[in-house]
Amino acid sequence: MFSKLLIYQIDSYDMLKLTRESMVTEKNIPPRSMEGDDGSIMNEAPDLLEAHDVGLSMAESAYRKVRDKLITLDIRPGAPINEAELATELAIGRTPLREGLKRLERDHLVVSYPRRGTFATMVDITELAQISDIRLSLEPLAARRAAEDATDEARDELRRLAASIAELDGDSSDPRALMRFDIAVHRAIYHAAGNPHLEDVLIRYDNLAVRIWFLVLNKLPHVSAHITEHAELLHAIADGDADRAAKLTRQHVADFENSIRTVL
């Protein structure tokens, strides 16, 4: 089964700062808003890893930037990878980009064909049941460990993230922007659990889940509810309520699979 799954090497803390507090400048200028195609209001957020790219090698930066574009389907499944255009868009060199693409091929996020080029892999929705089965076992474990073992600093970060989510206007927020908070929550919890092996495994499966979610995002009627329910979970973990955290997490993962199945 593992051979069929996307392998990610992600610093899960990358998304922890993706809150309203992190979407301001050093002068505390509020995040800018803009209208989406449907008239909804969405906050302009930086790239998923933008705040944490300082000090990374060019190859690592290229890998992370392209990886998250693939995860969120900014690069559509099956789309050709134009190295020149991508290098210009991301302001990275061709050499580190190629190194990043080699890693992404090992992650099964891109595939290369002789004389044809490199393409984003397709999203395999048939893996939903297997992915959810594993997440239903491991996500509650991570939430429980985080509630029991998180540092004071991690608990403070979880509370701030919960506060940011509670302030969201789900009815007028862009679904793609909301999903960035979902990524932030899960990676924050994995990090707070303090088990790098559990963190690594869960990031792989959450990224698979995220790709599926983005594939059907426009068909889902209750994206905001899926995101805002994280606030209660984050508070349970921050307050050390391990049993409640595990219960809420299990329900959240089950609801995710059920929501996907309703639109397939």
N, C-alpha and C positions, 0 to 999 in steps of 0.2 A: 504493500500500500504506500509505504513511504516513497518508493521510486516514482509514484505517479503524482506526488505532491510537489508544489513549488517550494524550493528551499530558499529561505531568506536569512540573511545575517543582518539583523537590524538592531541598532541601539534603541531599545524601546523607550528610552527616556526622551527621544527626539520629539515625540508628540505631546509630552506632558505639559509643555509650555504653550500649547496651542489653545489658549484661553483668551478672553477679552483683554486680560492684563497684558498678554504677550502680543496682542495685535495693536499696540500703541507704540509711539516712538519714545525716545529718551525724554522728550519734553511733554510726555503724557497727552499727546494729541489723540483724540478719539479715533477709532477705526473709521475709515471712510465707508459710506454706503453708496450703493448704486442699484438701479433697477435691473431685475432679471428680464428675460424675454417675456415672461408672463406677467410682468408688472410687480413681482415680488421684490422685497427689499433684501439685499444680501450684503454682508460686510466683506470688504476686500481683505483677505487674509494673505500673509506671505506664503511662499511655497512651504510644503510640509516640513522640510528640514532646514529651511533657510536660516533660522535663528541658531542652528547648531552646526553649521558648515565651517565655522572658523577653526582653523587648525587641521582640517582634514586634508589628506593628500588629494591631488586633482582626480586621480582614478577613483578614490572612495567617494568623493563628491559627485562625480559623474554617475557612478553606480547608484547612489541613493536618489539622485534627482530623477534619473530615468526610471528606476524601479517604482517610485511613487507615482509617476505619470502612467505607468503600466497598471499599477494596482487600482488607481482611481479611473482608469479607462480614458484618461486624457489622450493616451495613445490607444486607439481602438483595437480590439482583438482582430488579428489577421492583417492589420495595417503594415505596410512596408516601413522599415526604419531608414530614413534618409539621414545618413551620418552628417552630411554637410549642413543641412537645415537644423538638425538637432543640436549640433555643436554651436551654431550661431545663436540659436534660441536660448540655450542654457549658458552661453558665454564660457564654454570649456573647449579645450583643444581636441583635435581628432584622435590623438594617441591615447589620452586617458579615457576618452569616450569608448574607443574600441576595447580597452581593457575592461571597462565597466560592462560592455555588451557581452564579453566572454563570460563574465560571472553571471550575468542575467540569463545566458543560455543554459548554464549549469542549474540555475534556479527554475528552468522551464518557463521563463517569462518571455523569452524570445527564442526563435529558431532560425538557423541559417541554412540556406540551400546553395550548393555550388552553382555558379553562373546566374543565380536568381537574386541573391541578396538575403537580408535579415528581415524577419517579420515578427510582430507580436504574436504570441501564442493565442489560441482560442480559449475561451472560458468553458470549462466542462461542467455544465449544470448537473450532469448525472452523478457527480461526486458529492452533491449536497448532503445526502443521507450519511455518507461515511464521514464527511467533515463534521457534521452536527453531532454524530455519535461520539466522536473523540472530544469535541468541545464540551458536550454535556458532562463528561467525566472530569475534564481537566480545568475548565473555567471556574467551576465552584471551588475546586481545590485551591486555585490561585487566589480567589477572593478570600477564602478562609485563611490562608497563610498571610495574606496582606493584612487582614484584620488582626491577626495574632502577632505578627512580627515586624510590621512596617515601622520605620524610624519616625521620629517626631517630624522631621523635615518632610518625609514622604506624606504623612498624614495632613500636614498643612497644605501641601500641594494638591492633594485630593479634595480638600475642602474648598480651595480656591477654584478648582476646576468645576466642582459642584455648583458654586455660586455663579460662575460664568454661564453654565448651562441653564440654571434657574432663571437667568435674566433674558434668555433667548425668547424671541417672539416667533414661536413655531409657525404661526399662520402666515407670516410675511417673510420668512427666511427661505433662502434658496436651499433645496434639498441637498445639493452637493456640498454646500458650506456646512450644513447640519451633520453630514456624514464625516466631516473632518473632526467634529467633536467625538463621534463614535470611535474613530481611530484613536483619538487622544485618550479617551477613557480606558479602553482596553490595554493600550500600551502602558499607561500609568499604573494600572492595577498589576500587570505582570511584573513591572519593575519593583513595585512596592512589596511584592511577595518575597523578594530577596533570594530567589532560587534561579540562578542564570540558566540552568538546564530546562526548567519548567518554562521560563520566560521565552527561551529560544523556540521550543516546540510550539507554544501557544501562538507566538507571532506568525509562524508558518501557516497555521490553520486559520487564524484571524484574517490574514491577508487573502487566503483563498475565499473566505466568506465575504470579504469586502469586494472582491472582484465580481462575485455573483450578485451581491447587493446592488452595485453600481450598474450592472447589466440590466436590471429591471427597475431601477430607481424611479423612473418616470411613471411606472405603472402602480407604484405603491401609494396608497392613500393616507397612510398614517406614519410618515417618516418622523415628523416632529415628536410624536408620542414615544416612538422608539428611542429617540435621543434624550428627551427630557426625563424619562424614567431612570436615567443613569444617576441623576442627582441623589435620589434616595439610596441607591447602591453605594455611591461614593461616601455618603455620610455614615452608612452602616460600617463600612470598612474603617473610615477615619475614627469612628467612635469605638472600634474594637469589638463590634457585635458580629462574631464570626458565623454563628448559625444563620442569622438574618442575611448576611452578605452572601453566603453560599446559596441560600434559598432564592434570593432575588436574582442571582446570576444564572442559576439553572432555569428559572422562568424566562429570563431575558433571552437566553440562547434558544430555548424551545419556541418562543414567540417569533424569533428571527426565522427559523426554519418554516414555521407555519405561514408567516407572511409571504415568504418566497413562493411557497407551494400554491398559495391562492391566486397568484398571477401567472403561473406557468401553464 
